[in-house]
Amino acid sequence: MITFILGGNKSGKSDHAMRLLRNSPGPALFLATGKAEDLAFHQQIAAHRERRDPALPVVEVGWDLPRALLEAREGYRSVLVDSLDFWLYVCTREGRERELTGALLTALEHCRDRNVLLVSCEIGFTPLPASSEARAFLKQLGRLNQAVAALADEAYLVVAGLPMTLKKAEHGCTEAD
């Protein structure tokens, strides 16, 4: 099952994803896409590490997230990816965002037999950025978020620490049954 967790910066989306991961079948793996390039981001990553269970294995991935997801199928029943926005940023810096976005969506299709949780920023609520680079990234992330949401079995939007269900997997009987 694919679960997609969206939210703004500091919305609580990562904490919600960790709660979902704790309730997922094990063994579990955390795929981290963020790499600190400044002191503030280093501190944010350190705070995330302190809140995680030290027994949870963490693999830092760069642009090669699709490969890491497929490899994780061998030993893990649940995988948390945090976060797609930073991953897309790395792919954009490599000039491979289209190729790698396609590879990610294909990898996700092959991971439906596992529990995959993906975190991403919902930045569509922000004012339109002034720079053309920032606007292009905003559009790319919006397209990626839409594609992942379409594949997802469940999707949540986290606002002020409160998860709102956008899409829920259908289990059990329908009203017509």
C-alpha positions as CSV (number, residue, x, y, z in Angstrom):
1,M,0.0,0.0,0.0
2,I,1.2,3.5,-0.8
3,T,0.5,6.3,1.7
4,F,1.2,9.9,0.8
5,I,1.6,12.5,3.5
6,L,1.6,16.2,2.4
7,G,1.9,19.4,4.5
8,G,3.6,22.7,4.7
9,N,7.0,23.3,6.3
10,K,6.9,22.4,10.0
11,S,3.2,21.2,9.7
12,G,3.8,17.9,11.5
13,K,3.8,15.8,8.4
14,S,7.0,13.9,9.3
15,D,5.7,13.2,12.8
16,H,2.4,11.8,11.4
17,A,4.4,9.7,8.9
18,M,6.5,8.3,11.8
19,R,3.2,7.4,13.7
20,L,2.0,5.6,10.7
21,L,5.3,3.8,10.3
22,R,5.2,2.6,13.9
23,N,1.8,1.0,13.2
24,S,3.0,-0.6,10.0
25,P,4.3,-4.2,9.6
26,G,8.0,-4.6,10.2
27,P,10.8,-4.7,9.5
28,A,10.8,-1.0,8.6
29,L,13.3,1.3,6.9
30,F,13.7,5.0,6.7
31,L,14.9,6.5,3.5
32,A,16.2,10.1,4.1
33,T,16.5,12.4,1.1
34,G,17.7,15.5,3.0
35,K,21.4,16.4,3.3
36,A,22.3,19.5,5.3
37,E,23.9,22.3,3.3
38,D,23.5,24.9,6.0
39,L,23.4,25.1,9.8
40,A,19.6,25.5,10.1
41,F,18.9,22.4,8.0
42,H,21.6,20.4,9.9
43,Q,19.8,21.3,13.1
44,Q,16.4,20.3,11.6
45,I,17.8,16.9,10.5
46,A,19.4,16.4,14.0
47,A,16.0,17.1,15.6
48,H,14.4,14.5,13.4
49,R,17.1,11.9,14.3
50,E,16.5,12.5,18.0
51,R,12.8,11.8,17.7
52,R,13.3,8.6,15.7
53,D,13.6,5.1,17.3
54,P,17.4,4.4,17.3
55,A,16.7,0.9,16.2
56,L,15.1,2.1,12.9
57,P,17.6,1.7,10.1
58,V,18.2,4.9,8.1
59,V,19.6,5.1,4.6
60,E,20.5,8.5,3.2
61,V,19.7,8.5,-0.5
62,G,20.3,11.2,-3.1
63,W,18.8,11.3,-6.6
64,D,18.8,7.4,-6.7
65,L,15.6,7.0,-4.6
66,P,13.9,4.7,-7.2
67,R,16.8,2.2,-6.9
68,A,16.8,2.4,-3.1
69,L,13.0,1.7,-3.0
70,L,13.4,-1.3,-5.2
71,E,16.3,-2.6,-3.1
72,A,14.3,-2.1,0.1
73,R,11.7,-4.6,-1.1
74,E,14.2,-7.4,-0.4
75,G,14.4,-6.9,3.4
76,Y,11.7,-4.5,4.5
77,R,7.9,-4.7,4.7
78,S,7.5,-1.0,5.4
79,V,9.5,2.0,4.0
80,L,9.2,5.7,4.9
81,V,10.6,8.2,2.4
82,D,11.1,11.7,3.9
83,S,10.9,13.8,1.7
84,L,10.0,14.0,-2.0
85,D,10.5,17.8,-2.2
86,F,14.1,17.6,-1.2
87,W,14.6,14.6,-3.4
88,L,13.2,16.5,-6.4
89,Y,15.5,19.5,-5.6
90,V,18.5,17.1,-5.8
91,C,17.2,15.7,-9.1
92,T,16.7,19.2,-10.5
93,R,20.3,20.1,-9.5
94,E,21.5,17.0,-11.4
95,G,19.3,18.1,-14.4
96,R,17.5,14.7,-14.3
97,E,14.2,15.5,-12.8
98,R,12.0,14.2,-15.6
99,E,13.9,10.9,-16.0
100,L,14.1,10.3,-12.3
101,T,10.5,11.2,-11.6
102,G,9.4,8.6,-14.2
103,A,11.7,6.1,-12.5
104,L,10.2,6.9,-9.1
105,L,6.7,6.4,-10.3
106,T,7.6,3.1,-11.9
107,A,9.4,1.9,-8.7
108,L,6.3,2.8,-6.7
109,E,4.2,0.6,-9.0
110,H,6.6,-2.3,-8.2
111,C,6.4,-1.6,-4.5
112,R,2.6,-2.1,-4.0
113,D,3.3,-5.4,-2.2
114,R,5.0,-3.3,0.6
115,N,3.9,-0.5,2.8
116,V,5.5,2.6,1.4
117,L,4.9,6.0,3.1
118,L,6.0,9.1,1.2
119,V,6.3,12.6,2.7
120,S,6.3,15.8,0.6
121,C,5.8,19.5,1.1
122,E,2.5,21.0,-0.3
123,I,3.9,24.3,-1.5
124,G,1.0,25.3,-3.7
125,F,-0.5,27.5,-1.0
126,T,2.4,29.9,-1.1
127,P,2.5,33.1,-3.1
128,L,4.0,32.7,-6.6
129,P,7.7,33.1,-6.3
130,A,9.4,36.0,-8.2
131,S,12.3,33.9,-9.7
132,S,11.7,31.7,-12.8
133,E,13.8,28.9,-11.2
134,A,11.6,28.9,-8.1
135,R,8.4,29.0,-10.2
136,A,9.7,26.1,-12.3
137,F,10.5,24.0,-9.2
138,L,7.0,24.8,-7.7
139,K,5.4,23.5,-10.9
140,Q,7.6,20.4,-11.0
141,L,6.8,19.6,-7.3
142,G,3.1,20.2,-7.9
143,R,3.2,17.7,-10.8
144,L,5.1,15.1,-8.8
145,N,2.7,15.5,-5.8
146,Q,-0.3,15.0,-8.1
147,A,1.3,11.9,-9.7
148,V,2.1,10.3,-6.4
149,A,-1.3,11.2,-5.0
150,A,-2.9,9.5,-8.0
151,L,-0.9,6.3,-7.3
152,A,-1.4,6.4,-3.5
153,D,-4.0,4.2,-1.8
154,E,-4.2,6.8,1.1
155,A,-3.3,10.4,1.2
156,Y,-3.2,12.9,4.1
157,L,-2.7,16.7,4.4
158,V,-1.2,17.7,7.7
159,V,-2.0,21.2,9.0
160,A,-0.9,22.5,12.4
161,G,-0.1,18.9,13.4
162,L,-3.6,17.6,12.5
163,P,-3.8,15.0,9.7
164,M,-6.8,15.4,7.4
165,T,-7.7,12.4,5.2
166,L,-7.7,13.2,1.5
167,K,-7.9,9.7,0.2
168,K,-8.6,6.5,2.1
169,A,-8.0,2.9,1.0
170,E,-11.1,0.9,0.5
171,H,-11.3,-2.2,2.7
172,G,-14.2,-4.5,3.5
173,C,-17.7,-4.4,2.2
174,T,-19.4,-1.7,0.3
175,E,-22.9,-0.4,1.0
176,A,-24.2,-2.4,-2.0
177,D,-23.0,-5.6,-0.4
